[in-house]
Amino acid sequence: MKTEEIIAMLNEDLEGEHGAIIQYLTHAYAMGEGEMACEIEAIAREEMRHLDWLAEAIVELGDIPSMKRGKMRMEGKTVPDWMKQDVLLEEDAISLYKKHIEMVDDLKIKRLLKRILSDEESHRGDFIHFVDKAARERATDLRGDRKGKETDILNWGIEHEYTVILQYLLHSYLATNEEMKKEMQDQAINEMQHMGWLAEEMVSGKGTPRLEHMGIDKSVKMSDMLKADIKIKKEVAAEYDRDSKEVADAGLKKLLIRIRDHEIYHADVFSDLLKEVEK
C-alpha cells in the first residue's frame, strides 16, 4: 500500500473510534451512576487510547489526523436495545480492522491494528453480557426533557468541553515540544472530566446532554496552537463566571465556578508554554 492509502485507512479507523467513544459515553451518561455505566465508560476510555495510537501513527507517517466523528448506532429506546447497538458497532469495527489488517503490508501498522482488534473483540463480549444484564437489572434511561436557562448553560458547557478535548488532542499529536505535548494531553483529560461532570449534572436534573462539538483550531505551528488555546480558555472562563452568577442551584453554581477556575489555570499554563516555544 502507498503511504497515502495507509493514512486514509488509519483515519477511517480513527473516525470509527471517535464515534464509538461518543456513542458509549451517551449511553453511560443516560444510565446515571452505577456499575454498568462505569464499565461502559471504561470501554470508552479504551477507545480513546485506540484513537491516540492511530493519531500518533498518522503523524509518524507525515499527515494530520482526522478529528471527524465516524458512524454511530443510536437507535433503540431501552437500555438493552442500546447495548445491542453497541454490540453491532463493535462488530462493525471488528470487520473493518480485519479488512485493514489483510490490506496493509506495513508490519508495524499491522501489529497495531491487531492489538486494537483484540480489544474490540473483548468489548463485543462485554456488550453482549450487558444486553442481558441491563434487562435483568431493569436499567432505565434517566434522561428527561427539562428545558430552561440551566439546561442551556449545561449544553453550552458540554459542547465547549467536547470541542476543546478534540482541539487539545490534535495539538498534542502535532506538537514537537515534549512539554507541550504532555500538557495538552493532561488538559484534554481534565476537559473530559468536565464534560462528564456537566453531562451527569444534566441527567440528574432530568435533562438530556447534547454531545456535539464546534469547529476546532487546526493550526500546525506550536505558537499558533497555543495562542488559539489561550484565547478560547479566557473566553470560556469568562462565560463560566457569568453563568455561575445567573444560576440559582447551589450545586450547579459550585460546579461552574470549579470549572471556571480550572480554565483560568489552563490559560496560565498555556501562556507559560507560549513563552517557552517563542524563545
N, C-alpha and C positions, 0 to 999 in steps of 0.2 A: 504493500500500500504506500502511496505517496504521503508525505508529511501532512499536507493539507487535508487529505482524506482521513487520516488518523485524528487530526484536530476536530474535524466535523463530527466524527464518530464519538469522540470524548465529550464534545459539547452536547450532543444528543443525550448521552448518559447523564451528564451533569444536570441538564434541564429536567430529566426524569427524577433525579434525586431531589431537586428543588420542589417539584410538585408533590412528591411523597412526603417531604417534611411538612408542608403546609396542610396537606390532607390529614396527616396523623395528628398534628397539633390541633387542628379544628375539632377533630373527634375527641381528643383528650380534654380540651378545654370545656367542651359541651357536656362532658360527663361529670365535671366538678372534681372534687378531691376523692381519692380512693385508690386502691391498689392497682386496678386495671388501667386507670388513667395514667398513673405513674409509670407503669410498664410500657404504655404506648409512647409516652414522652421519651422514655429511654431509647425506644426504637427510632424515634425521630432524631435523637442525638447521634445515633449510629449513622443515620442517613446524612447528617451534617458532616460527619467525618468522611464519608464517601465523597461528598461534594468537595471537601477540602483536597482530598487526594487527587481527584480528577482535575480540579482547577490548577493545582501545582504541576501536574503532568502537562497540561496545556501550555502553561507559561514556560516550562522547560523546553517545549517544542517551538517556542518563539511566538506564541499568539496570546490573545486576551480571552479569558474565559467568558462564556455567555452567562449572564445572570438572569436569563429569561426563565419563566416557570413552565415546566412541561405539563403534560396531561394529568388531570386528576379525575377521580371517580367519586363524585359527590352525591350520587343517587342514594335513596333509602331514607325511610322516615323513622326507623327504630335503630337502637344501638346494634343488635345482631345484624341488621341489614348493612350498617356501616362497616362492621367487621368483615362481612362478605365482600364488600367493595375493596377493603384493604387487602384481602386475600387476592382478589383479581388484579389489583395494582402491583402486588409483589409478583404475581405470575407474568404480568406484562414485562416487568423488569428482568425476571429470570430469563425469559425468552430472548429479550434484547441483548443481555450480557452474553448468553450462549452464542448468539449470532455473531456478536462482535469479537468474541474470543476466537471463533473459527476464521473470521475475516482477517484479523491483524497478524502480521508476521514479526512485529517488534516484540522480542521476548520479555522485556521489562513491562511493556504495556499489557501484554497477555497475562503476565503474573499478577499485575494489579487488578485486572478485571476478574480473574479467577478468585482473588481474595474477596472482592466485593460480592461476587456471586454467592460465595459460601454464606455470607451474612444474609443475603436476600432469601436464600432457601430456608435459613433459620427463621427469618421474620415471617415467611409464609406459614410455617408451622405454628408460630405464636398466634397469628391472627386466626388460623383455623381453630385453635384452642379457645380464643376469645369469643368466637361465634357462640359456642355452647355456654361459655362462662357468662357472657352478657345475658343470655336467655335465662340461665339458671338463677342468676343474681338479680334479675329483673332491672338491669341497668337502664336508666332513662335519660332522655335529653333534658337537661336542666335549663336550657336557654328559654328566653321569653321574648316578648315584643315591646319591651319597655322603650319609650321614646322620651325626648326632652333634652335639656341642656347637658346634664351629666352624661347621658348616652353619647351625645355629640362629642363631648370632651374626650371620653374614653376611646371612641373610634378614631378620633384625630390622633390621639397618642399612639394607638396600635399601628395606624398607618405610618406614622413617623418612625416608630421603632423598627418596624419591618423594613422600611426604606434604608435606614442607616445601618442595619445589620448587613444588608447586601452591599452597601457602599463601603463600609469598613472592611468587609471580607475581600471585596475586589481590590481595594487599596493595599491590603496586606499581601495579596498574591503578587501584585505588581511592584511593591516596594523592594528596593535593593539594600536599603539600610535595615540591618537586623533588629535594631532597637525599635524602629518604626513598625516593622512587620509584626513584632511581638505585641507592641502596644495596640495596634489596630485589631489584632486577634482578641486580645483581652477585652477591649472596649466592645467588640462585637458580641462577645459572650455576655457582658453586662447589659447590653441592649436587648439580648434575648430574654434575660431575666425581666427587664422592664415590660417587654411585650407580654410575657406570661402573667405578670402581676396585673397588668391592665385588663387582659382578657379574663382572668379569673374574677376580678372585681366586677366586670361587666356581667358575667354569668351569675355571680352571687346575687346581683341586683335584678335578675330576670331579664337581662338584655342579651343580645346576640352579637358577639365580636365580628367585625368585618376585617378579615385578613387580606387586605390589599395594600399595595405599595405605590409610591410615586416614582418619578424618574430619579435615577441615581447619577452622581457625578462619575464620569469615566475618564478623568484626567490620567495621563501616564507619567507626568513629571511629578516627583515627590512633593516639591514645594506647592504645586498647584493642587494636588490632592489635599494637603494639609490646610491650605487656605480655604478650600471648599468645606472641609470638615469643621474648621473653626467657625466659619460663617454660619453653618446650619446649627452648630451647638449653641451659639449665642442667641440666635433667633428662637430656638426651641426652648432654651432655659427661660427666656422672657415670656414665652407663651405659657409654659407650665406655671410660672409665677402668677400671671394674670388669671389663669384658670383656677388656681388654688384659692384665689380671693373671691371667686364667683360661686363656688360650690358650698352647699350647706352641710353636706355629710362630713362629719369629722374624720372618719376613716379615709374617705377619698381625698380630703384635703391633705391629710398627713402623707398619703402615698404620692400625691403630686409634688409636694414640697421635697420629699425624699428624692424623687426622680430629678426634679429641678437641680438639686444640689449635686447629683451625680453628673448632670450635663455641664454644670459650671466647672466641676473638677476636670472633666474630659477636655473642655475647651482650654484650660490652663496647661494640661499635659501636652495637647497638640501644639500649643503656642511655643512651649519649650522645645518640642521636636522640630518645629519650623526653624527656630534659631539655629539648631544643630545642622540641619540639612542645607541651610543657606550659607553656612560658613565657607 
